[in-house]
């Protein structure tokens, strides 16, 4: 009957929705700096409230997705991208995958044993077999993403759910903390690059022809799961960042236009006509 994290999640989800609405209203009122700060406050609040367990990682990622979806909509509605990027880039940089944090999540999950074992075990030998997965999970948490079982998954057809990359699905719960942190890093990379592309478009009046035009280091453009540069496409009026390989192989959304791993920017700042027609 222990439900602490679920109770906190319910409250936190409401805070995320309210802050996303507050930021939208501030943008409508023309205060782009306040809107960007509110999105940042929401993401900082979620991070500060996180108790560090695997369950919380999944639940709190849902709250972050609310704010990121609001941010994407605000950019489409002409939120100043330079202002948004200045506020949010430092926060997103902290979402990089951290092996030590993944290991802490696994070890914190073990505190649930105070309330009994997660499954029924009939003998000490069976218990040892079940908990052997903990050591494998700790080892996997220290590996780069390209060396994990998730990297071996093929691209998914539209609408199809990813299969477990683990031979024994009973082992999967011990890897949730690692999964969520890789997922979070993949989302942050797409958002960070999208903000940089949007800022470029507002400043130059055109979309970059390639990501190499951005003032970003190669590692900031890298799709960790694919071990390659993040996909990018533009037709002059639209720019598409992603999909990140994580959203193609592991966490594919049924409606790709809502996927946090694929951001498409419309030409609200750019013009295909003469430079004097720019609308920064």
ZIDA-V190197 format. One record per pair of residues at least 4 apart in sequence whose C-alpha atoms are under 7 Angstrom apart, sorted by the first residue. I is the first residue (numbers start at 0). J is the second residue. D is the distance in whole Angstrom. If there is no record, write none. Layout:
[[I:J:D] [I:J:D]]
This chain:
[[2:6:6] [3:7:6] [4:8:6] [4:55:7] [5:9:6] [6:10:7] [7:11:6] [8:12:6] [8:58:7] [9:13:7] [10:14:6] [11:15:6] [12:16:6] [12:62:5] [13:17:6] [14:18:6] [15:19:6] [15:41:6] [15:62:6] [15:65:7] [15:66:6] [16:20:6] [16:65:7] [17:21:6] [18:22:6] [18:37:6] [18:38:7] [18:41:6] [19:23:6] [19:38:7] [19:66:6] [19:69:6] [20:24:6] [21:25:6] [22:26:6] [22:34:4] [22:37:5] [22:38:6] [23:27:6] [23:34:7] [23:73:7] [24:28:6] [25:29:6] [25:30:5] [25:31:7] [25:33:6] [25:34:5] [26:30:5] [26:31:5] [26:34:6] [26:78:6] [30:34:6] [31:35:6] [31:78:6] [31:79:6] [31:82:7] [32:36:6] [32:82:6] [33:37:6] [34:38:6] [35:39:6] [35:82:7] [35:83:5] [35:86:6] [36:40:6] [36:86:6] [37:41:6] [38:42:6] [38:66:6] [39:43:6] [39:86:6] [39:87:6] [40:44:6] [41:45:6] [42:46:6] [42:63:6] [43:47:6] [44:48:6] [45:49:6] [45:59:7] [49:55:7] [50:55:7] [51:55:7] [51:56:7] [51:104:6] [52:56:6] [52:104:5] [52:107:6] [52:108:6] [52:176:7] [53:57:7] [53:104:6] [53:105:7] [53:108:7] [53:175:6] [53:176:4] [54:58:6] [55:59:6] [56:60:6] [56:176:7] [56:179:6] [57:61:7] [57:179:6] [58:62:7] [59:63:6] [60:64:6] [61:65:7] [62:66:7] [63:67:6] [64:68:6] [65:69:6] [66:70:6] [67:71:6] [68:72:6] [69:73:6] [70:74:6] [71:75:6] [72:76:6] [73:77:6] [73:78:5] [74:78:5] [74:80:7] [75:264:7] [75:265:7] [77:267:7] [79:83:6] [80:84:6] [80:194:6] [80:197:6] [80:198:5] [81:85:6] [81:198:5] [82:86:6] [83:87:6] [84:88:5] [84:194:6] [87:91:6] [88:92:6] [88:191:6] [89:93:7] [91:187:5] [91:191:7] [94:183:6] [94:184:5] [94:187:6] [95:184:5] [96:180:6] [96:181:6] [96:184:6] [97:101:6] [98:102:6] [98:140:6] [98:141:5] [99:103:6] [100:104:6] [101:105:7] [101:140:6] [101:176:6] [101:177:5] [101:180:7] [102:106:6] [102:137:6] [102:140:6] [103:107:6] [104:108:6] [104:176:6] [105:109:7] [105:173:7] [105:176:6] [111:115:7] [112:116:5] [120:125:6] [120:126:6] [121:125:7] [122:126:6] [123:127:6] [124:128:6] [125:129:6] [126:130:6] [127:131:6] [131:135:7] [132:136:6] [132:170:6] [132:173:7] [133:137:6] [133:173:6] [134:138:6] [135:139:6] [136:140:6] [136:173:6] [136:174:6] [137:141:7] [139:147:7] [140:177:6] [142:146:6] [142:147:7] [143:147:7] [144:150:7] [144:223:6] [144:224:6] [145:150:5] [145:223:7] [145:224:6] [145:226:7] [146:150:7] [148:164:5] [149:164:6] [150:224:6] [152:164:7] [152:248:6] [153:248:6] [154:247:5] [154:248:4] [155:159:6] [155:161:7] [155:247:6] [155:248:5] [157:253:7] [158:253:5] [161:248:7] [161:249:5] [161:250:7] [163:168:7] [165:171:7] [171:175:7] [174:178:6] [175:179:6] [176:180:6] [177:181:6] [178:182:6] [179:183:6] [180:184:6] [181:185:6] [182:186:6] [183:187:6] [184:188:6] [185:189:7] [185:243:7] [185:245:7] [186:190:6] [186:259:6] [186:260:6] [187:191:6] [188:192:6] [189:193:6] [189:240:7] [189:241:7] [189:260:6] [190:194:6] [191:195:6] [192:196:6] [192:220:7] [193:197:6] [193:240:6] [193:262:7] [194:198:6] [195:199:6] [195:213:7] [196:200:6] [196:206:7] [196:207:7] [197:201:6] [198:202:6] [199:203:6] [199:206:7] [200:204:5] [200:205:5] [200:206:5] [200:268:6] [200:269:6] [201:268:5] [201:269:7] [201:279:5] [202:279:7] [204:268:6] [204:269:4] [204:270:6] [204:274:7] [204:277:5] [205:235:7] [205:269:5] [205:270:6] [206:235:6] [206:238:7] [206:269:7] [207:212:6] [208:233:7] [215:219:6] [216:220:7] [217:221:6] [220:228:6] [220:229:6] [221:226:7] [221:227:6] [221:228:4] [221:229:5] [222:226:6] [222:227:5] [222:228:5] [222:229:5] [222:243:6] [222:244:7] [224:244:6] [224:245:6] [225:244:6] [229:241:6] [229:243:6] [230:240:6] [230:241:5] [230:242:7] [231:239:6] [231:240:5] [231:241:6] [232:238:6] [232:239:5] [232:240:7] [233:237:5] [233:238:4] [233:239:6] [234:238:7] [235:271:7] [236:265:6] [236:266:5] [236:269:7] [237:263:7] [237:264:6] [237:265:5] [237:266:6] [238:263:6] [238:264:5] [238:265:7] [239:262:6] [239:263:4] [239:264:6] [240:261:6] [240:262:5] [240:263:6] [241:260:6] [241:261:5] [241:262:7] [242:246:6] [242:247:7] [242:260:5] [242:261:4] [243:247:7] [243:260:5] [243:261:7] [244:248:6] [245:249:5] [245:250:6] [246:250:5] [246:251:5] [246:260:5] [247:251:5] [252:258:6] [254:258:7] [268:278:6] [268:279:6] [269:277:6] [270:276:7] [270:277:6] [272:276:7]]
